[in-house]
């Protein structure tokens, strides 16, 4: 087989990260040289570390999260150009048949449906569905039967699909491979803050920062590490924090050791430093754009409104805390994550003082902390799935090239 092109079609920021992690394992699975590309159905290719982002792309207001018939969010996407973007992506995929030896859909049935337009049988990596949340329905199973191989996130979901005539495998949840364990980056006691990577992250960073301030009033020795995802504008985020009462340090955004952003970026030669530091009374907050594994290693627990990042924390054995929803979409999303993570996730009131009291009670209960840690590792599963899926993709590509 000559130089082989493989196309990933991913339906979300977290899905981009999963695609990139699997792509990183492909050279070990194949002796042939590979060129791996990504069509990002959502956004502009955030977290696609090491992948060549190709095809039409555009950032839309919803960030790709349109659920429970949210007509308003979908309407904003339509006004922002979703129909033209979709038409362009469909055209790109229809022309992709001769260019690629394999196509890999990462995400949900929507990503798989679009990948099928290439005329090839895609490899499907299902990240969105689990029997813990919702089973794949009849129409989704029809699409899954057209895939070359179906990989899902857990054994119960694979067993359910097999019982319905879909030959699915659960080689391991790639989320467990994303944040490589790393030595703690900073001394002291820290709580990780994960606001996510969508437009709502700016407001969520402010909400999480308020909880950190309330916690510091009770336990001044606990600092906060705020994850700044690569999709976010750090200066806009700093402005939001300043308006909420934080004082930003004079050397912020100027440190020479700030590391490249991304969920599994290579460790720096010297210990990475925060991209900004902030104070509000006794509260300390450090903005973090380096490897997420370093932030997680430095944290005792995480308080997160994120999706994939929350699951990465659970995979590393960290208790995950989230604020209760303040709207229909957020309520739905948090309910879904609660079902995915089970007892690894603790929902606390959105009011800062009440949230801080609940966090303080958890920190004072080592048995509950251990139970949440074990639950997270059990729900996400062990690492190694990326390598096994990579071997399956290479097999599909080799078989197609031989035809």
C-alpha positions as CSV (number, residue, x, y, z in Angstrom):
1,X,0.0,0.0,0.0
2,X,1.4,3.4,-1.0
3,X,1.0,6.5,1.0
4,X,-2.5,6.3,2.5
5,X,-5.0,9.1,3.2
6,X,-7.4,8.6,6.1
7,X,-10.2,11.0,6.7
8,X,-11.8,11.5,10.2
9,X,-15.2,13.1,10.2
10,X,-15.8,14.4,13.8
11,X,-18.9,16.0,15.2
12,X,-17.7,18.1,18.1
13,X,-14.7,19.6,19.9
14,X,-14.3,16.6,22.2
15,X,-14.7,14.3,19.1
16,X,-11.9,16.2,17.4
17,X,-9.6,15.4,20.4
18,X,-10.6,11.7,20.2
19,X,-10.0,11.6,16.5
20,X,-6.5,13.2,17.1
21,X,-5.7,10.7,19.8
22,X,-6.6,7.7,17.6
23,X,-4.7,9.3,14.7
24,X,-1.6,9.6,16.9
25,X,-1.7,5.8,17.3
26,X,-2.0,5.0,13.6
27,X,1.8,5.1,12.8
28,X,2.4,2.4,15.3
29,X,-0.4,0.3,13.8
30,X,0.8,0.6,10.1
31,X,4.2,0.2,8.5
32,X,3.1,2.3,5.6
33,X,3.3,6.1,5.6
34,X,0.0,7.8,6.4
35,X,-1.6,11.1,5.8
36,X,-4.5,11.7,8.2
37,X,-7.0,14.5,7.8
38,X,-10.0,15.8,9.7
39,X,-13.3,17.2,8.5
40,X,-14.6,19.1,11.6
41,X,-18.4,19.2,11.3
42,X,-18.5,21.5,14.3
43,X,-16.4,24.6,14.6
44,X,-13.0,25.2,13.0
45,X,-11.0,22.1,14.2
46,X,-10.3,22.9,17.8
47,X,-8.3,20.2,19.6
48,X,-7.3,18.5,16.3
49,X,-3.7,18.4,17.4
50,X,-1.4,16.9,14.7
51,X,-4.3,16.5,12.2
52,X,-4.6,18.4,8.9
53,X,-8.0,20.1,9.1
54,X,-9.6,20.0,5.7
55,X,-12.9,20.9,4.1
56,X,-15.6,23.6,4.8
57,X,-15.8,24.7,8.5
58,X,-17.3,27.5,10.5
59,X,-17.9,28.4,14.1
60,X,-21.6,28.5,14.8
61,X,-23.4,30.0,17.9
62,X,-24.6,26.7,19.4
63,X,-21.1,25.2,19.3
64,X,-22.8,22.0,17.9
65,X,-24.8,21.4,21.0
66,X,-28.5,21.5,19.9
67,X,-30.6,19.3,22.1
68,X,-34.2,18.7,23.2
69,X,-35.7,20.5,20.2
70,X,-33.9,23.8,21.0
71,X,-35.4,25.7,18.1
72,X,-33.9,29.0,19.2
73,X,-30.3,27.6,19.2
74,X,-30.9,25.9,15.8
75,X,-32.4,29.2,14.4
76,X,-29.2,31.1,15.4
77,X,-27.1,28.5,13.6
78,X,-29.3,28.8,10.5
79,X,-28.9,32.6,10.5
80,X,-25.1,32.2,11.0
81,X,-24.8,30.1,7.8
82,X,-25.5,26.4,8.8
83,X,-27.4,25.5,5.6
84,X,-24.5,26.8,3.3
85,X,-22.0,25.0,5.6
86,X,-23.8,21.7,5.5
87,X,-24.2,21.9,1.7
88,X,-20.5,22.6,1.3
89,X,-19.6,19.7,3.7
90,X,-21.9,17.3,1.7
91,X,-20.2,18.3,-1.5
92,X,-16.7,17.7,0.0
93,X,-17.7,14.2,1.2
94,X,-19.2,13.2,-2.1
95,X,-16.0,14.1,-3.8
96,X,-13.8,12.2,-1.3
97,X,-14.3,8.7,-2.6
98,X,-11.1,8.4,-4.5
99,X,-8.9,10.4,-2.2
100,X,-9.1,8.3,0.9
101,X,-8.4,4.7,1.8
102,X,-10.6,4.8,4.8
103,X,-13.1,7.2,6.5
104,X,-13.7,7.3,10.2
105,X,-16.8,8.9,11.7
106,X,-16.3,10.0,15.3
107,X,-19.3,11.1,17.3
108,X,-22.9,10.2,16.6
109,X,-25.2,8.9,13.9
110,X,-25.1,12.3,12.2
111,X,-21.4,12.0,11.6
112,X,-21.8,8.5,10.4
113,X,-24.6,9.5,8.0
114,X,-22.4,12.2,6.5
115,X,-19.4,9.9,6.3
116,X,-21.5,7.4,4.3
117,X,-21.8,10.0,1.5
118,X,-18.2,9.2,0.6
119,X,-19.5,5.9,-0.9
120,X,-17.2,4.0,1.5
121,X,-18.1,1.9,4.5
122,X,-16.8,4.1,7.4
123,X,-15.3,3.0,10.6
124,X,-17.6,4.3,13.3
125,X,-16.4,5.4,16.7
126,X,-19.5,6.1,18.8
127,X,-18.8,8.7,21.6
128,X,-22.3,10.2,22.1
129,X,-24.5,7.2,23.0
130,X,-24.4,4.7,25.8
131,X,-27.0,2.5,27.4
132,X,-26.2,4.4,30.6
133,X,-27.9,7.5,28.9
134,X,-29.9,6.3,25.9
135,X,-29.7,3.3,23.6
136,X,-29.1,3.6,19.9
137,X,-32.5,3.7,18.3
138,X,-33.8,1.7,15.3
139,X,-32.9,4.4,12.7
140,X,-29.4,4.7,14.2
141,X,-28.9,1.0,14.1
142,X,-29.8,1.0,10.4
143,X,-26.9,3.4,9.8
144,X,-24.6,1.4,12.1
145,X,-25.2,-1.8,10.0
146,X,-23.7,0.0,7.0
147,X,-20.4,0.8,8.8
148,X,-17.3,-1.4,8.2
149,X,-16.7,-1.6,11.9
150,X,-18.5,-0.2,14.9
151,X,-16.7,0.8,18.1
152,X,-18.6,2.1,21.1
153,X,-17.6,3.4,24.5
154,X,-18.5,0.6,26.9
155,X,-19.3,-3.1,27.0
156,X,-23.0,-2.8,28.0
157,X,-23.6,-0.7,24.9
158,X,-21.8,-3.2,22.6
159,X,-23.8,-6.1,24.1
160,X,-27.1,-4.1,23.5
161,X,-26.2,-3.5,19.8
162,X,-25.1,-7.1,19.2
163,X,-28.5,-8.2,20.6
164,X,-30.1,-6.0,18.0
165,X,-28.0,-7.3,15.1
166,X,-25.2,-4.7,15.0
167,X,-21.7,-6.2,15.3
168,X,-20.3,-3.7,17.7
169,X,-17.1,-3.8,19.8
170,X,-16.0,-2.0,22.9
171,X,-12.1,-1.9,22.7
172,X,-11.8,0.8,25.3
173,X,-13.0,4.4,25.7
174,X,-10.5,6.7,24.0
175,X,-11.4,9.4,26.6
176,X,-9.2,7.4,29.0
177,X,-6.3,7.9,26.6
178,X,-6.6,11.7,26.2
179,X,-5.1,13.2,29.3
180,X,-1.8,11.5,29.9
181,X,-0.9,11.4,33.6
182,X,1.8,13.9,34.3
183,X,3.7,15.2,37.4
184,X,1.9,17.9,39.3
185,X,2.7,21.2,37.6
186,X,2.4,23.5,40.7
187,X,3.0,23.0,44.4
188,X,0.1,23.4,46.9
189,X,-3.6,22.3,47.0
190,X,-5.7,23.1,43.9
191,X,-9.2,22.6,42.6
192,X,-9.4,22.3,38.8
193,X,-12.0,24.5,37.1
194,X,-13.2,23.2,33.7
195,X,-15.6,25.7,32.0
196,X,-15.5,23.9,28.6
197,X,-14.7,25.2,25.1
198,X,-18.0,26.5,23.8
199,X,-19.3,30.1,23.8
200,X,-20.9,29.5,27.3
201,X,-17.4,28.9,28.7
202,X,-16.9,32.6,29.4
203,X,-19.9,32.9,31.6
204,X,-19.2,29.5,33.1
205,X,-15.7,30.5,34.0
206,X,-17.1,33.4,36.0
207,X,-19.6,31.1,37.7
208,X,-16.8,28.7,38.6
209,X,-14.6,31.5,39.8
210,X,-17.3,32.7,42.2
211,X,-17.4,29.2,43.7
212,X,-13.6,29.2,44.0
213,X,-13.8,32.6,45.9
214,X,-16.4,31.2,48.2
215,X,-14.3,28.1,48.8
216,X,-11.2,30.2,49.5
217,X,-13.2,32.1,52.1
218,X,-13.6,28.8,54.0
219,X,-10.3,27.2,53.0
220,X,-7.8,29.9,52.0
221,X,-5.0,27.4,51.2
222,X,-6.9,26.0,48.2
223,X,-6.2,27.6,44.9
224,X,-8.0,27.2,41.6
225,X,-6.6,26.1,38.2
226,X,-8.8,27.4,35.4
227,X,-8.5,25.4,32.1
228,X,-8.5,27.8,29.1
229,X,-9.4,25.6,26.1
230,X,-7.8,26.5,22.7
231,X,-11.1,27.6,21.3
232,X,-11.3,30.4,23.9
233,X,-10.0,33.9,23.7
234,X,-7.8,34.3,26.8
235,X,-8.0,38.1,26.8
236,X,-11.8,38.0,26.6
237,X,-11.9,35.5,29.5
238,X,-9.6,37.7,31.6
239,X,-11.9,40.7,30.9
240,X,-14.9,38.7,32.2
241,X,-13.0,37.7,35.3
242,X,-11.9,41.3,35.9
243,X,-15.4,42.6,35.6
244,X,-16.4,40.0,38.3
245,X,-13.9,41.3,40.8
246,X,-10.7,39.4,40.1
247,X,-7.3,41.3,39.9
248,X,-5.1,40.0,37.2
249,X,-1.4,39.7,37.8
250,X,1.0,42.1,36.0
251,X,2.9,39.3,34.1
252,X,-0.1,37.5,32.8
253,X,0.0,36.2,29.2
254,X,3.8,37.0,29.1
255,X,5.4,33.9,30.7
256,X,7.9,32.2,28.4
257,X,7.0,28.7,29.5
258,X,3.3,28.7,28.5
259,X,2.8,25.4,26.7
260,X,0.8,24.6,23.6
261,X,-2.9,24.1,24.3
262,X,-4.6,20.7,23.7
263,X,-5.8,17.7,25.5
264,X,-2.7,15.6,25.0
265,X,0.0,18.1,24.0
266,X,3.6,16.9,24.5
267,X,5.1,17.8,27.9
268,X,7.3,20.9,27.9
269,X,11.1,20.5,28.6
270,X,10.7,22.7,31.7
271,X,7.6,22.7,34.0
272,X,4.8,24.7,32.3
273,X,3.6,28.0,34.0
274,X,0.1,29.5,34.2
275,X,-0.8,31.8,31.3
276,X,-2.3,34.3,33.9
277,X,-2.8,34.6,37.6
278,X,-5.6,36.4,39.5
279,X,-6.5,37.3,43.0
280,X,-9.7,38.2,44.8
281,X,-9.2,38.6,48.5
282,X,-7.8,35.3,49.8
283,X,-8.7,33.5,46.5
284,X,-6.0,32.5,44.1
285,X,-6.8,31.6,40.4
286,X,-4.3,30.5,37.7
287,X,-5.4,30.4,34.1
288,X,-4.0,27.2,32.4
289,X,-3.5,26.5,28.7
290,X,-1.0,23.7,28.9
291,X,-1.6,20.0,28.9
292,X,-4.8,19.1,30.6
293,X,-3.0,16.1,32.2
294,X,-0.8,18.5,34.2
295,X,-3.8,20.4,35.4
296,X,-5.6,17.2,36.5
297,X,-2.4,15.9,38.2
298,X,-2.2,19.1,40.2
299,X,-5.9,19.0,41.3
300,X,-7.5,17.2,44.2
301,X,-10.9,17.5,42.6
302,X,-12.4,19.3,39.6
303,X,-15.4,21.6,39.3
304,X,-16.5,21.4,35.7
305,X,-19.2,22.5,33.3
306,X,-17.3,20.8,30.5
307,X,-18.1,17.6,28.5
308,X,-15.1,15.7,27.4
309,X,-12.8,17.4,29.9
310,X,-15.1,16.3,32.8
311,X,-14.9,12.7,31.5
312,X,-11.1,12.9,31.2
313,X,-11.0,14.0,34.9
314,X,-13.1,11.0,35.9
315,X,-10.9,8.7,33.9
316,X,-7.9,9.9,35.9
317,X,-9.8,9.1,39.1
318,X,-10.7,12.6,40.2
319,X,-14.0,13.3,41.8
320,X,-16.0,15.5,39.4
321,X,-18.4,18.2,40.7
322,X,-20.8,20.2,38.5
323,X,-23.2,23.0,39.2
324,X,-26.8,22.2,38.9
325,X,-28.4,23.5,35.7
326,X,-29.9,27.0,35.2
327,X,-31.8,26.3,32.0
328,X,-33.4,23.6,29.9
329,X,-30.4,22.9,27.7
330,X,-27.9,22.8,30.7
331,X,-30.3,20.6,32.7
332,X,-30.4,18.1,29.8
333,X,-26.7,18.1,29.4
334,X,-25.9,17.7,33.0
335,X,-28.5,14.9,33.3
336,X,-26.8,13.1,30.4
337,X,-23.4,13.5,32.0
338,X,-24.7,12.3,35.4
339,X,-25.9,9.1,33.7
340,X,-22.6,8.6,31.9
341,X,-20.4,9.1,35.0
342,X,-22.7,7.7,37.6
343,X,-21.4,8.2,41.2
344,X,-18.2,9.8,39.9
345,X,-20.2,13.1,39.4
346,X,-21.6,15.2,42.2
347,X,-24.1,17.9,41.4
348,X,-24.1,20.9,43.8
349,X,-26.2,24.0,44.0
350,X,-25.3,26.8,41.5
351,X,-25.3,29.4,44.4
352,X,-21.6,29.9,45.2
353,X,-21.7,29.6,49.0
354,X,-23.9,26.5,48.9
355,X,-21.6,25.0,46.2
356,X,-18.5,25.8,48.3
357,X,-20.0,24.2,51.4
358,X,-20.8,21.0,49.4
359,X,-17.2,20.9,48.1
360,X,-15.7,21.5,51.5
361,X,-17.8,18.6,52.9
362,X,-16.6,16.3,50.1
363,X,-12.9,17.3,50.7
364,X,-13.5,16.3,54.4
365,X,-14.8,12.9,53.5
366,X,-12.0,10.7,52.1
367,X,-14.2,7.7,51.8
368,X,-16.6,9.5,49.6
369,X,-13.7,10.9,47.5
370,X,-12.3,7.3,47.0
371,X,-15.8,6.0,46.0
372,X,-16.1,8.8,43.4
373,X,-12.6,8.1,42.1
374,X,-13.3,4.4,41.7
375,X,-16.6,5.0,40.1
376,X,-15.0,7.3,37.5
377,X,-12.3,4.9,36.5
378,X,-14.9,2.1,36.3
379,X,-17.3,4.1,34.1
380,X,-14.7,5.4,31.7
381,X,-12.7,2.2,31.6
382,X,-8.9,1.6,31.3
383,X,-6.7,3.3,28.6
384,X,-5.6,1.5,25.4
385,X,-8.7,1.9,23.2
386,X,-7.0,4.3,20.8
387,X,-4.4,1.8,19.9
388,X,-6.9,-1.0,19.3
389,X,-9.1,1.2,17.2
390,X,-6.1,2.4,15.2
391,X,-5.3,-1.2,14.3
392,X,-8.9,-1.7,13.1
393,X,-8.7,1.4,10.9
394,X,-5.5,0.3,9.3
395,X,-7.1,-3.1,8.5
396,X,-10.0,-1.4,6.8
397,X,-7.7,0.8,4.8
398,X,-5.5,-2.1,3.8
399,X,-8.5,-4.1,2.6
400,X,-9.9,-1.2,0.6
401,X,-6.5,-0.6,-1.0
402,X,-6.3,-4.3,-2.0
403,X,-9.6,-4.1,-3.9
